[in-house]
Amino acid sequence: MTTGVEMHRIRLTWPLFRFALKTVANHWHIQAGTAQTWVAPGAGRLFVVSGRVWASCDSPCGPATDHMLLAGDDLTVCVGQRVVLEPWARGTHDEVFLRWLPA
C-alpha cells in the first residue's frame, strides 16, 4: 500500500527482455544473483542506499567505464546513458537498494 506516495516507472532491461519495474519515490532494488540494464531518463545521480553494486556504464557522453559502489556512494549519469547494475555480493543473500536523483 502506498498511500500518498507517487509511483514512478524506470525502464529496465534483462538481456533479451524489456520490462518496467514500479518504484516508490525513485527507489528500487536488485536481488542478489541478477543484473539489470537501466537507461537514464535524464541527467542525475544513481545513489546506493544499501548494499554494494557493480555498475558498467556505456556512455554517450564519454568512454565506457566500470564502477564498484558501496552504500552511500553515487554515480553521475547523463541523459540516455546505459548502466548495467549487478549486486556485488559478499554472500548469497546480498541485494542492493538504489535511488534515482534527477539533476
N, CA, C and O atoms as a printed pandas DataFrame, in Angstrom:
     atom_number atom_name residue_name chain_id  residue_number  x_coord  y_coord  z_coord
0              1         N          MET        A               1    0.847   -1.181    0.000
1              2        CA          MET        A               1    0.000    0.000    0.000
2              3         C          MET        A               1    0.885    1.235    0.000
3              4         O          MET        A               1    1.847    1.304    0.766
4              5         N          THR        A               2    0.582    2.201   -0.837
5              6        CA          THR        A               2    1.452    3.365   -0.979
6              7         C          THR        A               2    0.668    4.654   -0.828
7              8         O          THR        A               2    0.739    5.523   -1.696
8              9         N          THR        A               3   -0.068    4.793    0.242
9             10        CA          THR        A               3   -0.907    5.962    0.467
10            11         C          THR        A               3   -0.068    7.235    0.426
11            12         O          THR        A               3    0.884    7.386    1.192
12            13         N          GLY        A               4   -0.429    8.152   -0.478
13            14        CA          GLY        A               4    0.254    9.448   -0.552
14            15         C          GLY        A               4    1.606    9.424   -1.225
15            16         O          GLY        A               4    2.279   10.454   -1.255
16            17         N          VAL        A               5    2.036    8.306   -1.764
17            18        CA          VAL        A               5    3.350    8.222   -2.403
18            19         C          VAL        A               5    3.151    8.068   -3.903
19            20         O          VAL        A               5    2.434    7.174   -4.352
20            21         N          GLU        A               6    3.781    8.932   -4.667
21            22        CA          GLU        A               6    3.657    8.876   -6.117
22            23         C          GLU        A               6    4.477    7.717   -6.675
23            24         O          GLU        A               6    5.614    7.499   -6.255
24            25         N          MET        A               7    3.907    6.979   -7.615
25            26        CA          MET        A               7    4.603    5.858   -8.246
26            27         C          MET        A               7    5.292    6.345   -9.522
27            28         O          MET        A               7    4.730    7.153  -10.262
28            29         N          HIS        A               8    6.487    5.864   -9.776
29            30        CA          HIS        A               8    7.259    6.216  -10.962
30            31         C          HIS        A               8    7.624    4.943  -11.709
31            32         O          HIS        A               8    7.580    3.854  -11.136
32            33         N          ARG        A               9    7.980    5.066  -12.974
33            34        CA          ARG        A               9    8.464    3.936  -13.762
34            35         C          ARG        A               9    9.888    4.230  -14.211
35            36         O          ARG        A               9   10.204    5.333  -14.657
36            37         N          ILE        A              10   10.721    3.237  -14.084
37            38        CA          ILE        A              10   12.095    3.315  -14.571
38            39         C          ILE        A              10   12.250    2.190  -15.576
39            40         O          ILE        A              10   11.885    1.050  -15.288
40            41         N          ARG        A              11   12.784    2.490  -16.749
41            42        CA          ARG        A              11   12.924    1.477  -17.790
42            43         C          ARG        A              11   14.147    0.621  -17.503
43            44         O          ARG        A              11   15.259    1.133  -17.375
44            45         N          LEU        A              12   13.934   -0.686  -17.403
45            46        CA          LEU        A              12   14.996   -1.647  -17.148
46            47         C          LEU        A              12   14.951   -2.711  -18.230
47            48         O          LEU        A              12   13.903   -2.945  -18.833
48            49         N          THR        A              13   16.072   -3.350  -18.475
49            50        CA          THR        A              13   16.075   -4.437  -19.446
50            51         C          THR        A              13   16.839   -5.619  -18.878
51            52         O          THR        A              13   17.796   -5.443  -18.124
52            53         N          TRP        A              14   16.424   -6.801  -19.233
53            54        CA          TRP        A              14   17.161   -8.028  -18.964
54            55         C          TRP        A              14   17.727   -8.411  -20.321
55            56         O          TRP        A              14   17.164   -7.966  -21.322
56            57         N          PRO        A              15   18.773   -9.185  -20.442
57            58        CA          PRO        A              15   19.448   -9.347  -21.728
58            59         C          PRO        A              15   18.553   -9.402  -22.965
59            60         O          PRO        A              15   18.864   -8.732  -23.950
60            61         N          LEU        A              16   17.470  -10.157  -22.966
61            62        CA          LEU        A              16   16.646  -10.245  -24.167
62            63         C          LEU        A              16   15.246   -9.683  -23.984
63            64         O          LEU        A              16   14.482   -9.612  -24.947
64            65         N          PHE        A              17   14.899   -9.287  -22.780
65            66        CA          PHE        A              17   13.528   -8.874  -22.497
66            67         C          PHE        A              17   13.495   -7.465  -21.938
67            68         O          PHE        A              17   14.410   -7.050  -21.227
68            69         N          ARG        A              18   12.437   -6.729  -22.262
69            70        CA          ARG        A              18   12.239   -5.402  -21.700
70            71         C          ARG        A              18   11.046   -5.471  -20.753
71            72         O          ARG        A              18   10.034   -6.108  -21.049
72            73         N          PHE        A              19   11.182   -4.811  -19.622
73            74        CA          PHE        A              19   10.066   -4.762  -18.695
74            75         C          PHE        A              19   10.180   -3.486  -17.880
75            76         O          PHE        A              19   11.226   -2.838  -17.870
76            77         N          ALA        A              20    9.115   -3.133  -17.208
77            78        CA          ALA        A              20    9.112   -1.943  -16.355
78            79         C          ALA        A              20    8.979   -2.387  -14.906
79            80         O          ALA        A              20    8.212   -3.300  -14.600
80            81         N          LEU        A              21    9.709   -1.756  -14.032
81            82        CA          LEU        A              21    9.679   -2.053  -12.607
82            83         C          LEU        A              21    9.099   -0.842  -11.899
83            84         O          LEU        A              21    9.648    0.255  -12.001
84            85         N          LYS        A              22    8.001   -1.024  -11.185
85            86        CA          LYS        A              22    7.430    0.098  -10.450
86            87         C          LYS        A              22    8.315    0.396   -9.248
87            88         O          LYS        A              22    8.810   -0.512   -8.581
88            89         N          THR        A              23    8.499    1.650   -8.991
89            90        CA          THR        A              23    9.303    2.080   -7.856
90            91         C          THR        A              23    8.510    3.070   -7.037
91            92         O          THR        A              23    7.562    3.677   -7.536
92            93         N          VAL        A              24    8.883    3.236   -5.805
93            94        CA          VAL        A              24    8.262    4.211   -4.930
94            95         C          VAL        A              24    9.282    5.316   -4.696
95            96         O          VAL        A              24   10.391    5.064   -4.225
96            97         N          ALA        A              25    8.895    6.545   -5.029
97            98        CA          ALA        A              25    9.748    7.718   -4.813
98            99         C          ALA        A              25   11.154    7.512   -5.372
99           100         O          ALA        A              25   12.142    7.842   -4.717
100          101         N          ASN        A              26   11.240    6.967   -6.581
101          102        CA          ASN        A              26   12.515    6.772   -7.287
102          103         C          ASN        A              26   13.454    5.779   -6.616
103          104         O          ASN        A              26   14.661    5.837   -6.855
104          105         N          HIS        A              27   12.952    4.877   -5.792
105          106        CA          HIS        A              27   13.746    3.821   -5.164
106          107         C          HIS        A              27   13.462    2.491   -5.853
107          108         O          HIS        A              27   12.341    2.254   -6.303
108          109         N          TRP        A              28   14.457    1.629   -5.938
109          110        CA          TRP        A              28   14.234    0.262   -6.386
110          111         C          TRP        A              28   15.357   -0.617   -5.882
111          112         O          TRP        A              28   16.374   -0.124   -5.395
112          113         N          HIS        A              29   15.171   -1.923   -6.000
113          114        CA          HIS        A              29   16.216   -2.838   -5.541
114          115         C          HIS        A              29   16.485   -3.882   -6.615
115          116         O          HIS        A              29   15.662   -4.146   -7.492
116          117         N          ILE        A              30   17.674   -4.461   -6.508
117          118        CA          ILE        A              30   18.096   -5.538   -7.404
118          119         C          ILE        A              30   18.473   -6.709   -6.521
119          120         O          ILE        A              30   19.292   -6.574   -5.612
120          121         N          GLN        A              31   17.875   -7.859   -6.789
121          122        CA          GLN        A              31   18.139   -9.043   -5.983
122          123         C          GLN        A              31   19.515   -9.614   -6.303
123          124         O          GLN        A              31   20.034   -9.454   -7.408
124          125         N          ALA        A              32   20.093  -10.284   -5.307
125          126        CA          ALA        A              32   21.371  -10.973   -5.487
126          127         C          ALA        A              32   21.249  -11.982   -6.618
127          128         O          ALA        A              32   20.211  -12.627   -6.768
128          129         N          GLY        A              33   22.292  -12.120   -7.404
129          130        CA          GLY        A              33   22.317  -13.100   -8.484
130          131         C          GLY        A              33   21.650  -12.635   -9.760
131          132         O          GLY        A              33   21.528  -13.411  -10.708
132          133         N          THR        A              34   21.209  -11.370   -9.806
133          134        CA          THR        A              34   20.593  -10.834  -11.017
134          135         C          THR        A              34   21.330   -9.581  -11.463
135          136         O          THR        A              34   22.093   -8.993  -10.696
136          137         N          ALA        A              35   21.101   -9.183  -12.691
137          138        CA          ALA        A              35   21.639   -7.934  -13.215
138          139         C          ALA        A              35   20.531   -7.247  -13.991
139          140         O          ALA        A              35   19.660   -7.906  -14.558
140          141         N          GLN        A              36   20.566   -5.923  -14.016
141          142        CA          GLN        A              36   19.563   -5.160  -14.744
142          143         C          GLN        A              36   20.244   -4.049  -15.520
143          144         O          GLN        A              36   21.190   -3.426  -15.039
144          145         N          THR        A              37   19.756   -3.810  -16.718
145          146        CA          THR        A              37   20.246   -2.706  -17.525
146          147         C          THR        A              37   19.264   -1.561  -17.387
147          148         O          THR        A              37   18.061   -1.738  -17.577
148          149         N          TRP        A              38   19.776   -0.391  -17.059
149          150        CA          TRP        A              38   18.956    0.786  -16.827
150          151         C          TRP        A              38   19.421    1.879  -17.778
151          152         O          TRP        A              38   20.621    2.043  -17.996
152          153         N          VAL        A              39   18.481    2.625  -18.344
153          154        CA          VAL        A              39   18.805    3.752  -19.212
154          155         C          VAL        A              39   18.334    5.026  -18.511
155          156         O          VAL        A              39   17.156    5.158  -18.180
156          157         N          ALA        A              40   19.257    5.957  -18.286
157          158        CA          ALA        A              40   18.939    7.184  -17.551
158          159         C          ALA        A              40   17.906    8.017  -18.300
159          160         O          ALA        A              40   18.095    8.328  -19.476
160          161         N          PRO        A              41   16.807    8.384  -17.621
161          162        CA          PRO        A              41   15.784    9.199  -18.268
162          163         C          PRO        A              41   16.198   10.664  -18.417
163          164         O          PRO        A              41   15.558   11.426  -19.141
164          165         N          GLY        A              42   17.262   11.048  -17.733
165          166        CA          GLY        A              42   17.776   12.414  -17.779
166          167         C          GLY        A              42   19.091   12.450  -17.030
167          168         O          GLY        A              42   19.553   11.423  -16.533
168          169         N          ALA        A              43   19.692   13.613  -16.946
169          170        CA          ALA        A              43   20.928   13.760  -16.181
170          171         C          ALA        A              43   20.608   13.660  -14.693
171          172         O          ALA        A              43   19.552   14.112  -14.249
172          173         N          GLY        A              44   21.508   13.076  -13.933
173          174        CA          GLY        A              44   21.303   12.954  -12.497
174          175         C          GLY        A              44   22.305   12.007  -11.875
175          176         O          GLY        A              44   23.393   11.790  -12.407
176          177         N          ARG        A              45   21.918   11.439  -10.723
177          178        CA          ARG        A              45   22.810   10.542   -9.998
178          179         C          ARG        A              45   22.064    9.300   -9.547
179          180         O          ARG        A              45   20.903    9.372   -9.145
180          181         N          LEU        A              46   22.740    8.159   -9.616
181          182        CA          LEU        A              46   22.273    6.920   -9.007
182          183         C          LEU        A              46   22.931    6.841   -7.637
183          184         O          LEU        A              46   24.158    6.852   -7.536
184          185         N          PHE        A              47   22.135    6.764   -6.596
185          186        CA          PHE        A              47   22.634    6.733   -5.223
186          187         C          PHE        A              47   22.416    5.344   -4.649
187          188         O          PHE        A              47   21.315    4.803   -4.741
188          189         N          VAL        A              48   23.466    4.752   -4.051
189          190        CA          VAL        A              48   23.368    3.431   -3.436
190          191         C          VAL        A              48   22.897    3.621   -1.996
191          192         O          VAL        A              48   23.644    4.107   -1.147
192          193         N          VAL        A              49   21.647    3.230   -1.733
193          194        CA          VAL        A              49   21.061    3.367   -0.399
194          195         C          VAL        A              49   21.646    2.312    0.530
195          196         O          VAL        A              49   22.041    2.622    1.654
196          197         N          SER        A              50   21.703    1.060    0.064
197          198        CA          SER        A              50   22.319   -0.006    0.854
198          199         C          SER        A              50   22.830   -1.092   -0.077
199          200         O          SER        A              50   22.354   -1.236   -1.203
200          201         N          GLY        A              51   23.794   -1.845    0.401
201          202        CA          GLY        A              51   24.409   -2.902   -0.392
202          203         C          GLY        A              51   25.609   -2.392   -1.175
203          204         O          GLY        A              51   26.080   -1.273   -0.974
204          205         N          ARG        A              52   26.087   -3.240   -2.069
205          206        CA          ARG        A              52   27.219   -2.912   -2.932
206          207         C          ARG        A              52   26.825   -3.276   -4.353
207          208         O          ARG        A              52   26.152   -4.284   -4.568
208          209         N          VAL        A              53   27.235   -2.472   -5.324
209          210        CA          VAL        A              53   26.824   -2.710   -6.702
210          211         C          VAL        A              53   27.996   -2.505   -7.660
211          212         O          VAL        A              53   28.838   -1.629   -7.463
212          213         N          TRP        A              54   28.026   -3.327   -8.689
213          214        CA          TRP        A              54   28.969   -3.182   -9.789
214          215         C          TRP        A              54   28.172   -2.537  -10.905
215          216         O          TRP        A              54   27.154   -3.080  -11.334
216          217         N          ALA        A              55   28.621   -1.382  -11.383
217          218        CA          ALA        A              55   27.930   -0.636  -12.436
218          219         C          ALA        A              55   28.842   -0.526  -13.650
219          220         O          ALA        A              55   29.936    0.033  -13.566
220          221         N          SER        A              56   28.387   -1.062  -14.777
221          222        CA          SER        A              56   29.114   -0.965  -16.042
222          223         C          SER        A              56   28.393    0.050  -16.907
223          224         O          SER        A              56   27.229   -0.142  -17.258
224          225         N          CYS        A              57   29.079    1.129  -17.251
225          226        CA          CYS        A              57   28.460    2.241  -17.965
226          227         C          CYS        A              57   28.904    2.266  -19.422
227          228         O          CYS        A              57   30.097    2.218  -19.724
228          229         N          ASP        A              58   27.926    2.341  -20.316
229          230        CA          ASP        A              58   28.164    2.533  -21.745
230          231         C          ASP        A              58   27.628    3.913  -22.054
231          232         O          ASP        A              58   26.428    4.084  -22.272
232          233         N          SER        A              59   28.501    4.888  -22.074
233          234        CA          SER        A              59   28.070    6.272  -22.042
234          235         C          SER        A              59   28.094    6.973  -23.392
235          236         O          SER        A              59   29.080    6.886  -24.123
236          237         N          PRO        A              60   26.998    7.676  -23.725
237          238        CA          PRO        A              60   27.017    8.524  -24.908
238          239         C          PRO        A              60   27.802    9.813  -24.653
239          240         O          PRO        A              60   28.086   10.564  -25.586
240          241         N          CYS        A              61   28.152   10.068  -23.383
241          242        CA          CYS        A              61   28.853   11.313  -23.044
242          243         C          CYS        A              61   30.295   11.071  -22.594
243          244         O          CYS        A              61   30.894   11.939  -21.959
244          245         N          GLY        A              62   30.853    9.916  -22.912
245          246        CA          GLY        A              62   32.233    9.623  -22.529
246          247         C          GLY        A              62   32.551    8.161  -22.728
247          248         O          GLY        A              62   31.724    7.413  -23.250
248          249         N          PRO        A              63   33.750    7.731  -22.316
249          250        CA          PRO        A              63   34.153    6.330  -22.511
250          251         C          PRO        A              63   33.386    5.381  -21.590
251          252         O          PRO        A              63   32.890    5.784  -20.538
252          253         N          ALA        A              64   33.296    4.120  -22.002
253          254        CA          ALA        A              64   32.681    3.086  -21.177
254          255         C          ALA        A              64   33.550    2.864  -19.936
255          256         O          ALA        A              64   34.777    2.833  -20.029
256          257         N          THR        A              65   32.911    2.712  -18.787
257          258        CA          THR        A              65   33.637    2.546  -17.525
258          259         C          THR        A              65   32.911    1.554  -16.622
259          260         O          THR        A              65   31.714    1.312  -16.780
260          261         N          ASP        A              66   33.648    0.987  -15.680
261          262        CA          ASP        A              66   33.097    0.127  -14.634
262          263         C          ASP        A              66   33.308    0.823  -13.299
263          264         O          ASP        A              66   34.321    1.490  -13.088
264          265         N          HIS        A              67   32.332    0.660  -12.389
265          266        CA          HIS        A              67   32.421    1.271  -11.057
266          267         C          HIS        A              67   31.971    0.260  -10.023
267          268         O          HIS        A              67   31.001   -0.465  -10.247
268          269         N          MET        A              68   32.658    0.198   -8.894
269          270        CA          MET        A              68   32.241   -0.576   -7.741
270          271         C          MET        A              68   31.777    0.435   -6.699
271          272         O          MET        A              68   32.571    1.234   -6.203
272          273         N          LEU        A              69   30.487    0.395   -6.370
273          274        CA          LEU        A              69   29.905    1.384   -5.480
274          275         C          LEU        A              69   29.419    0.736   -4.189
275          276         O          LEU        A              69   28.844   -0.352   -4.207
276          277         N          LEU        A              70   29.654    1.413   -3.073
277          278        CA          LEU        A              70   29.216    0.957   -1.756
278          279         C          LEU        A              70   28.051    1.812   -1.286
279          280         O          LEU        A              70   27.774    2.859   -1.871
280          281         N          ALA        A              71   27.372    1.381   -0.243
281          282        CA          ALA        A              71   26.288    2.177    0.338
282          283         C          ALA        A              71   26.796    3.580    0.637
283          284         O          ALA        A              71   27.852    3.747    1.247
284          285         N          GLY        A              72   26.037    4.592    0.205
285          286        CA          GLY        A              72   26.427    5.986    0.397
286          287         C          GLY        A              72   27.114    6.591   -0.814
287          288         O          GLY        A              72   27.223    7.813   -0.912
288          289         N          ASP        A              73   27.587    5.750   -1.752
289          290        CA          ASP        A              73   28.219    6.248   -2.975
290          291         C          ASP        A              73   27.157    6.617   -3.997
291          292         O          ASP        A              73   26.016    6.161   -3.924
292          293         N          ASP        A              74   27.553    7.453   -4.954
293          294        CA          ASP        A              74   26.648    7.753   -6.054
294          295         C          ASP        A              74   27.428    7.776   -7.366
295          296         O          ASP        A              74   28.657    7.853   -7.380
296          297         N          LEU        A              75   26.684    7.707   -8.460
297          298        CA          LEU        A              75   27.260    7.681   -9.798
298          299         C          LEU        A              75   26.531    8.718  -10.637
299          300         O          LEU        A              75   25.315    8.637  -10.805
300          301         N          THR        A              76   27.262    9.691  -11.165
301          302        CA          THR        A              76   26.671   10.716  -12.013
302          303         C          THR        A              76   26.498   10.157  -13.416
303          304         O          THR        A              76   27.426    9.582  -13.985
304          305         N          VAL        A              77   25.292   10.331  -13.973
305          306        CA          VAL        A              77   24.989    9.819  -15.312
306          307         C          VAL        A              77   24.387   10.932  -16.159
307          308         O          VAL        A              77   23.831   11.899  -15.637
308          309         N          CYS        A              78   24.507   10.777  -17.480
309          310        CA          CYS        A              78   23.917   11.748  -18.396
310          311         C          CYS        A              78   22.687   11.141  -19.061
311          312         O          CYS        A              78   22.481    9.928  -19.001
312          313         N          VAL        A              79   21.884   11.967  -19.683
313          314        CA          VAL        A              79   20.656   11.516  -20.315
314          315         C          VAL        A              79   20.964   10.439  -21.360
315          316         O          VAL        A              79   21.864   10.599  -22.184
316          317         N          GLY        A              80   20.205    9.342  -21.313
317          318        CA          GLY        A              80   20.385    8.251  -22.270
318          319         C          GLY        A              80   21.511    7.294  -21.953
319          320         O          GLY        A              80   21.722    6.329  -22.687
320          321         N          GLN        A              81   22.238    7.537  -20.881
321          322        CA          GLN        A              81   23.349    6.653  -20.532
322          323         C          GLN        A              81   22.812    5.297  -20.092
323          324         O          GLN        A              81   21.874    5.220  -19.299
324          325         N          ARG        A              82   23.410    4.231  -20.610
325          326        CA          ARG        A              82   23.018    2.856  -20.271
326          327         C          ARG        A              82   23.968    2.342  -19.191
327          328         O          ARG        A              82   25.190    2.429  -19.320
328          329         N          VAL        A              83   23.369    1.801  -18.116
329          330        CA          VAL        A              83   24.156    1.294  -16.986
330          331         C          VAL        A              83   23.671   -0.114  -16.655
331          332         O          VAL        A              83   22.486   -0.320  -16.393
332          333         N          VAL        A              84   24.589   -1.087  -16.667
333          334        CA          VAL        A              84   24.274   -2.444  -16.218
334          335         C          VAL        A              84   24.615   -2.497  -14.737
335          336         O          VAL        A              84   25.745   -2.212  -14.339
336          337         N          LEU        A              85   23.626   -2.864  -13.922
337          338        CA          LEU        A              85   23.764   -2.884  -12.465
338          339         C          LEU        A              85   23.649   -4.307  -11.954
339          340         O          LEU        A              85   22.726   -5.037  -12.316
340          341         N          GLU        A              86   24.597   -4.695  -11.108
341          342        CA          GLU        A              86   24.590   -6.048  -10.535
342          343         C          GLU        A              86   25.068   -5.971   -9.098
343          344         O          GLU        A              86   26.109   -5.369   -8.832
344          345         N          PRO        A              87   24.327   -6.573   -8.152
345          346        CA          PRO        A              87   24.815   -6.591   -6.774
346          347         C          PRO        A              87   26.208   -7.216   -6.710
347          348         O          PRO        A              87   26.470   -8.249   -7.327
348          349         N          TRP        A              88   27.072   -6.586   -5.970
349          350        CA          TRP        A              88   28.444   -7.049   -5.786
350          351         C          TRP        A              88   28.423   -7.812   -4.468
351          352         O          TRP        A              88   28.642   -7.245   -3.397
352          353         N          ALA        A              89   28.157   -9.101   -4.570
353          354        CA          ALA        A              89   27.804   -9.919   -3.409
354          355         C          ALA        A              89   28.999  -10.329   -2.560
355          356         O          ALA        A              89   30.091  -10.614   -3.051
356          357         N          ARG        A              90   28.732  -10.341   -1.269
357          358        CA          ARG        A              90   29.642  -10.948   -0.301
358          359         C          ARG        A              90   29.092  -12.291    0.114
359          360         O          ARG        A              90   29.838  -13.162    0.561
360          361         N          GLY        A              91   27.785  -12.467   -0.032
361          362        CA          GLY        A              91   27.096  -13.702    0.325
362          363         C          GLY        A              91   25.973  -13.951   -0.660
363          364         O          GLY        A              91   25.790  -13.189   -1.609
364          365         N          THR        A              92   25.235  -15.003   -0.440
365          366        CA          THR        A              92   24.194  -15.384   -1.389
366          367         C          THR        A              92   22.918  -14.559   -1.246
367          368         O          THR        A              92   22.070  -14.611   -2.136
368          369         N          HIS        A              93   22.747  -13.801   -0.163
369          370        CA          HIS        A              93   21.511  -13.054    0.051
370          371         C          HIS        A              93   21.686  -11.547   -0.121
371          372         O          HIS        A              93   20.793  -10.774    0.225
372          373         N          ASP        A              94   22.822  -11.133   -0.649
373          374        CA          ASP        A              94   23.063   -9.705   -0.830
374          375         C          ASP        A              94   22.185   -9.149   -1.943
375          376         O          ASP        A              94   22.040   -9.766   -2.998
376          377         N          GLU        A              95   21.612   -8.001   -1.703
377          378        CA          GLU        A              95   20.876   -7.271   -2.718
378          379         C          GLU        A              95   21.236   -5.802   -2.546
379          380         O          GLU        A              95   21.831   -5.411   -1.541
380          381         N          VAL        A              96   20.874   -5.004   -3.522
381          382        CA          VAL        A              96   21.225   -3.588   -3.474
382          383         C          VAL        A              96   19.947   -2.761   -3.607
383          384         O          VAL        A              96   19.041   -3.112   -4.364
384          385         N          PHE        A              97   19.889   -1.671   -2.868
385          386        CA          PHE        A              97   18.793   -0.715   -2.944
386          387         C          PHE        A              97   19.345    0.586   -3.497
387          388         O          PHE        A              97   20.345    1.105   -3.000
388          389         N          LEU        A              98   18.692    1.115   -4.531
389          390        CA          LEU        A              98   19.175    2.298   -5.239
390          391         C          LEU        A              98   18.128    3.405   -5.217
391          392         O          LEU        A              98   16.943    3.156   -4.998
392          393         N          ARG        A              99   18.583    4.616   -5.445
393          394        CA          ARG        A              99   17.680    5.755   -5.584
394          395         C          ARG        A              99   18.148    6.608   -6.744
395          396         O          ARG        A              99   19.340    6.880   -6.886
396          397         N          TRP        A             100   17.198    7.035   -7.579
397          398        CA          TRP        A             100   17.488    7.922   -8.697
398          399         C          TRP        A             100   17.283    9.358   -8.223
399          400         O          TRP        A             100   16.218    9.700   -7.707
400          401         N          LEU        A             101   18.309   10.202   -8.400
401          402        CA          LEU        A             101   18.247   11.606   -8.014
402          403         C          LEU        A             101   18.405   12.457   -9.274
403          404         O          LEU        A             101   19.533   12.689   -9.709
404          405         N          PRO        A             102   17.303   12.932   -9.874
405          406        CA          PRO        A             102   17.404   13.744  -11.083
406          407         C          PRO        A             102   18.171   15.031  -10.825
407          408         O          PRO        A             102   18.155   15.558   -9.713
408          409         N          ALA        A             103   18.841   15.533  -11.849
409          410        CA          ALA        A             103   19.623   16.781  -11.705
410          411         C          ALA        A             103   18.697   17.970  -11.567
411          412         O          ALA        A             103   19.162   19.102  -11.436
